[in-house]
Amino acid sequence: FLTSCLFVSGPMNTLFRLSVKFFPPDPGQLQEEYTRYLFSLQMKRDLLEGRLSCTENTASLLASHLLQSEIGDYDDMADRDFLKLNKLLPNQERIQERIMELHYRHLGQTPADSDFQVLEIARKLEMYGVRFHPAADREGTKINLAVAHIGLQVFQGNTKINTFNWSKIRKLSFKRKRFLIKLYPEVHGPHQDTLEFQMVSRDQCKIFWKNCVEHHSFFRLLDQPQPKSKAILFSRGSSFRYSGRTQKQLVEYVKDSGARRTPYQRCVSLVSGLWSLSLVSVSGLCLWSLSALFNSCGLLSLCQEEHSPLCLSPSFQMSTLSLPGAGQAPSPLQSPILSEVGTNRLEEEEEEGRRKRYPTDKAYFIAKEILTTERTYLKDLEVITVWFRSAVIKENAMPEGLMTLLFSNIDPIYEFHRGFLKEIDQRLALWEGRSNAHVKGDYQRIGDVMLRNMCALKVRLDSCHHLVKHDEVLTELEKATKRLKKLETVYKEFELQKVCYLPLNTFLLKPIQRLMHYKLILERLCKHYSPDHPDHNNCREALKEVAEMTNQLQSSLIRLENFQKLSELQRDLIGIENLTAPGREFIREGCLYKLTKKGLQQRMFFLFSDQLLYTSKGVTATNQFKVHGQLPLHGMIVEESENEWSVPHCFTIYSAQRTIVVALTPPPPPCPSPPSSGSSDEVSLDQESEDDMSSSRNSLDKQTHHRANSTMHVCWHRNTSVSMSDHSLAVENQLSGYLLRKFKNSNGWQKLWVVFTNFCLFFYKTHQDDFPLASLPLLGYTVSSPGESDSIHKEYVFKLHFKSHVYFFRAESEYTFERWMEVIKSAASATGRMSLLIPKGPLQMNGN
């Protein structure tokens, strides 16, 4: 991705400059923190030189992240001194206050996080990676040509007027100053078959042509192109070929090579106290920097350009480079690689650095659980306040009264928790020592923050009755979707979007459920603290405030969770109406085998307080379940009958309408009535269990029409069941945070943001992502510590196992390890659920 430029200004002054040659569409996916750092420096230079044109707000945000990366947390005097000495933007003086205001919001953000944010913002800009080559069209109009990963781009001024994808281009060539683009006849449309542009000179034309050849080879080809064979007498055309690795080869190289990454660290510059790189001494500059880049990127070329050095600030221009000495530990700032590779990405030395850097007190990790789960909670609220709002406004699908009821109820809650999250994040930054703000006092506590915000939340909820209105919101939204076809369509289509990773009405219950989470976490803090601990009293008072709110809302939560489940089933089941009838309670859903003329056939059963439904998986495009029978519970008798049918765990259900025989599991062959092979659209269990998990390459995109990780589908494929009490327990045990994941047959550990909810693990690249990359339903899995045969010699590792599928996850501390084990055990174990379905003799149902 990088190119190296050599400047020689004298026999004693030689300067190497690195610049980006190939701009990938998503630089945030670059695997090494060091490479992302170099890319962020390129964005920094492009900003200053005016290449990366953007609005003032965007430029201010980019500059604030660059400021955070170089000097750390906000300090008014340090910010002003730095901006006075270093220029980040052409119009920096005019928007300096805005830059500092945005910098204040990045408290606790590490340099690596800041680099990542710079790349995430920059890649969305139209001028990202654009390098202009002046030209003119056939009419003499001045334009600029540029080449990118997608193809050739044509600009008039700074406005892009056309793009020619590589797939549309048949041939690129040049004749003297004329640059020629030949298009495929069927795709050129209004354009001529051959487009011609006049460049400034033949040399400039050839440089741009070579640039196009290299970009096409790098981004489009799978293998390195072979050199052109030399002609014996005469040759036509250029023999130039791209000679480096292609993007595909680089990816494979990183996966397959066993080469260890070169450690590096950022240190404080002696010049002005800024963050800078420490790699090699000046005497070893040429030798090491080239070899390191070869190892890191696999792509390096030598060129000359007339631009200023890449490192803009005095600290970077004057910082020296040195390899770590024999006794020097690698940097704890180096984060694990975000993709599976063929070598262990987390060495013991790095772990030691991490442990030394962060607190080890259990109270810190309990407080950190508040932070991590609050981040997930705020993202869940955004599903309603941002994404769903946008969908209904775009289609004008929701009546104004319902819009007011819904968003006037949830918007204030969202705004409150945005401020609360920021305060929690700042306190944890101080606790960890990430902040360099000049503050005094003991900040290794969380009780004062919790007490202040729980009191404020209680006042806000009491005055506005927000949580009381949740019952009305759910009811009115359900009525409106039945009454208005347009709203129903928008609702169903929104649930298919990746951002809506749970049933939509589930997100409406999050505010009440979140209060339960606060209560449980504060209980753990109070249990951990001794009575004389300075944080104990505040935590105890905060717990009292939360407990008062949860006690008032407990009965409402049970009723709302039941209504939400009934509403969800109403949409997912075909052939039944009015499932949300008043007084009906959901009890259990699960897979059983019903005896038919063809033998034991798989069916999905749904038990309610007044009736029992059994369904089969439909063959419709929506992949829903079709109701085959409704049996009232009044007068129903259930009798064990495995001796009669020679099937284990078999029982007969007698109702007023019909009598059916069901079994928990299909009989082993041979048997008098062999089970059928199942419907043609049935997903095999092994296939389904790998659905979103095999290597993060499988994603939620596989779910074309219906969410494959819903509990009914998982119960169907895993032959298990889930009760309403299981759902309630899962709500209490929601958890999120960073984990390291390792597959059974891989050596690398992959750092992922993991969210546990609804019996499922959802995987994100970072906590800032809007939707999960993959998911893993846990029903049927077993969780345990690794055995000796697993060869896992790390602390805080737990193992998930289902049939032949094995995954390892590593937590950061003993507390987080125990918490993940606790919540996953609550979802993974199916033994208790199965035993509840086994009757102990005749059982009569009265339907009461």
Secondary structure by P-SEA (a helix, b strand, c coil): cbbbbbbbccccbbbbbbbbccccccccccccaaaaaaaaaaaaaaaaaccccccaaaaaaaaaaaaaaccccccaaaaaaaaaacccccccccaaaaaaaaaaaaccccaaaaaaaaaaaaaaccccbbbbbbbcccccccbbbbbccccbbbbccccccccccccccccccccccbbbbbcccccccccccbbbbbcccaaaaaaaaaaaaaaaaaccccccccccccccccccccccccccccaaaaaaaaaccccccbbbbbccccccbbbbbbccccccccccaaaaaaaaccbbbbbcccccccccccccccbbbbcccccccccccccccccccccccccaaaaaaaaaaccccaaaaaaaaaaaaaaaaaaaaaacccaaaaaaaaaccccaaaaaaaaaacaaaaaaaaaaaaaaaaaaaaaaccccccccccccccaaaaaaaaaaaaaaaaacccccaaaaaaaaaaaaaaccaaaaaaaaaaaaccccccccccccaaaaaaaaaaaaaaaaaaaaccccccaaaaaaaaaaaaaaaaaacaaaaaaaaaaaaaaaaaaacccccccccccccccbbbbbbbbccccbbbbbbbbcccbbbbbcccccccbbbbbcccccccbbbbbbcccccccccccccccccbbbbbbcccccccccccccccccccccaaaaaaccccccccccccccccccccaaaaaaaacccccaaaaaaaaaacbbbbbbbbcccccbbbbbbccccccbbbbbccccccccccccccccbbbbcccccccccccbbbbbbcccbbbbbbcccaaaaaaaaaaaaacccaaaaaaaaccccbbbbccc
